[in-house]
């Protein structure tokens, strides 16, 4: 009886100051091992803000408008809820692992609680970002040229290109033997360099020196 009560009216648990359903909070640990795929599409919304509508629209687009395909499985299977976890049911993580690509993923988590791999994913579709830039500046280019730009603006290509990797700057100003200007091209690499103690020391120093700063940043 207590478990039923717990499921129907689950208690809250605070994670980084953010209230979450207890079971959802417990799902965050395994989610740190979640691996995003290049064509994953994340539907990140506030609860009750049209999430299911957007999910159905996107799934119908992915299915080419084929309603029969969309009606084969419930929306929560076609668009798994990333942080979902309730005793006796597959978690969102488990459902996603069994989902074929391209995957639609629903979440209500704030950015601070999302798996790092999903945050890094923002930079994994450069062609889409280049097309957004073209649209913003009111220009269009043939797809062949866009693909050409995508290739030559990849991190790997830019790192070995003297015209983009800053190796033309004299070494007494920028010594690339100490640390190259273009290092690894990945977010969060500081975790491989800082120990836990060093990170805590940095956070304490930052908090002290920025105590009087009233700037706020979106996270």
Secondary structure as UniProt FT lines:
FT   HELIX           2..8
FT   STRAND          12..15
FT   TURN            16..17
FT   STRAND          18..21
FT   HELIX           22..31
FT   TURN            32..33
FT   TURN            38..39
FT   STRAND          41..44
FT   TURN            47..48
FT   HELIX           51..62
FT   TURN            63..65
FT   HELIX           67..70
FT   HELIX           75..78
FT   STRAND          79..81
FT   TURN            82..83
FT   TURN            87..88
FT   HELIX           92..97
FT   STRAND          104..107
FT   HELIX           111..113
FT   HELIX           116..120
FT   HELIX           121..123
FT   HELIX           126..136
FT   TURN            137..138
FT   HELIX           143..152
FT   HELIX           155..159
FT   TURN            162..164
FT   TURN            167..168
FT   TURN            171..173
FT   TURN            176..178
FT   TURN            187..188
FT   HELIX           189..192
FT   HELIX           196..209
FT   TURN            210..212
//
